[in-house]
Amino acid sequence: MTPYVPDELPLTCLDIRRLIKKVGTANAAIARYDGLLQRVVKEIGVLCDKRLQIALQIKSGLIHRYGV
């Protein structure tokens, strides 16, 4: 088995303009995905806070009503 011998750098066969366009498009897509993930995490936090508030309200209502 013969080892792989890579081409010398810099590669001259690359179309840098086309490559930069694709990198820009990929970067924008990653940024949108990151924003989506951040919104999801915030929504989960809001839901957890709301559930905790409701639980505390129920508990304080029970204590007030029944002296539990």
VEXDO-101609 format. One record per residue (C-alpha): residue in three letters; x, y, z; residue number from 1. Coordinates in steps of 0.02 Angstrom, whole numbers, padded with zeros to 5 digits. Example, Ala and Ser with C-alpha at 12.3 -4.5 7.8 and 13.67 -1.06 7.14 Angstrom:
2
site aa=ALA	x=00615	y=-00225	z=00390	i=1 $
site aa=SER	x=00684	y=-00053	z=00357	i=2 $
This chain:
68
site aa=MET	x=00000	y=00000	z=00000	i=1 $
site aa=THR	x=00072	y=00168	z=-00050	i=2 $
site aa=PRO	x=00041	y=00322	z=00058	i=3 $
site aa=TYR	x=-00060	y=00468	z=-00008	i=4 $
site aa=VAL	x=00045	y=00613	z=-00070	i=5 $
site aa=PRO	x=-00054	y=00775	z=-00063	i=6 $
site aa=ASP	x=-00041	y=00911	z=-00195	i=7 $
site aa=GLU	x=00073	y=01056	z=-00159	i=8 $
site aa=LEU	x=-00003	y=01208	z=-00079	i=9 $
site aa=PRO	x=-00071	y=01331	z=-00125	i=10 $
site aa=LEU	x=-00190	y=01238	z=-00240	i=11 $
site aa=THR	x=-00210	y=01331	z=-00404	i=12 $
site aa=CYS	x=-00365	y=01236	z=-00459	i=13 $
site aa=LEU	x=-00479	y=01319	z=-00330	i=14 $
site aa=ASP	x=-00598	y=01456	z=-00384	i=15 $
site aa=ILE	x=-00576	y=01570	z=-00233	i=16 $
site aa=ARG	x=-00722	y=01686	z=-00279	i=17 $
site aa=ARG	x=-00844	y=01541	z=-00289	i=18 $
site aa=LEU	x=-00775	y=01465	z=-00130	i=19 $
site aa=ILE	x=-00792	y=01629	z=-00032	i=20 $
site aa=LYS	x=-00974	y=01642	z=-00087	i=21 $
site aa=LYS	x=-01010	y=01468	z=-00021	i=22 $
site aa=VAL	x=-00919	y=01504	z=00143	i=23 $
site aa=GLY	x=-01025	y=01662	z=00164	i=24 $
site aa=THR	x=-01185	y=01565	z=00131	i=25 $
site aa=ALA	x=-01135	y=01428	z=00254	i=26 $
site aa=ASN	x=-01088	y=01557	z=00385	i=27 $
site aa=ALA	x=-01260	y=01640	z=00369	i=28 $
site aa=ALA	x=-01347	y=01472	z=00387	i=29 $
site aa=ILE	x=-01247	y=01431	z=00544	i=30 $
site aa=ALA	x=-01290	y=01601	z=00617	i=31 $
site aa=ARG	x=-01476	y=01571	z=00586	i=32 $
site aa=TYR	x=-01464	y=01399	z=00667	i=33 $
site aa=ASP	x=-01372	y=01473	z=00816	i=34 $
site aa=GLY	x=-01509	y=01604	z=00836	i=35 $
site aa=LEU	x=-01642	y=01469	z=00829	i=36 $
site aa=LEU	x=-01554	y=01367	z=00964	i=37 $
site aa=GLN	x=-01538	y=01521	z=01076	i=38 $
site aa=ARG	x=-01725	y=01557	z=01059	i=39 $
site aa=VAL	x=-01767	y=01377	z=01102	i=40 $
site aa=VAL	x=-01657	y=01381	z=01257	i=41 $
site aa=LYS	x=-01737	y=01546	z=01313	i=42 $
site aa=GLU	x=-01912	y=01476	z=01287	i=43 $
site aa=ILE	x=-01869	y=01322	z=01391	i=44 $
site aa=GLY	x=-01804	y=01437	z=01528	i=45 $
site aa=VAL	x=-01965	y=01540	z=01524	i=46 $
site aa=LEU	x=-02070	y=01382	z=01533	i=47 $
site aa=CYS	x=-01970	y=01316	z=01681	i=48 $
site aa=ASP	x=-01987	y=01483	z=01771	i=49 $
site aa=LYS	x=-02175	y=01484	z=01739	i=50 $
site aa=ARG	x=-02194	y=01306	z=01803	i=51 $
site aa=LEU	x=-02096	y=01351	z=01959	i=52 $
site aa=GLN	x=-02205	y=01505	z=01987	i=53 $
site aa=ILE	x=-02363	y=01401	z=01971	i=54 $
site aa=ALA	x=-02297	y=01269	z=02089	i=55 $
site aa=LEU	x=-02251	y=01401	z=02218	i=56 $
site aa=GLN	x=-02422	y=01483	z=02201	i=57 $
site aa=ILE	x=-02508	y=01316	z=02227	i=58 $
site aa=LYS	x=-02397	y=01277	z=02377	i=59 $
site aa=SER	x=-02426	y=01447	z=02457	i=60 $
site aa=GLY	x=-02613	y=01430	z=02424	i=61 $
site aa=LEU	x=-02614	y=01261	z=02511	i=62 $
site aa=ILE	x=-02516	y=01328	z=02659	i=63 $
site aa=HIS	x=-02632	y=01476	z=02675	i=64 $
site aa=ARG	x=-02789	y=01371	z=02655	i=65 $
site aa=TYR	x=-02744	y=01215	z=02754	i=66 $
site aa=GLY	x=-02596	y=01268	z=02858	i=67 $
site aa=VAL	x=-02493	y=01127	z=02779	i=68 $
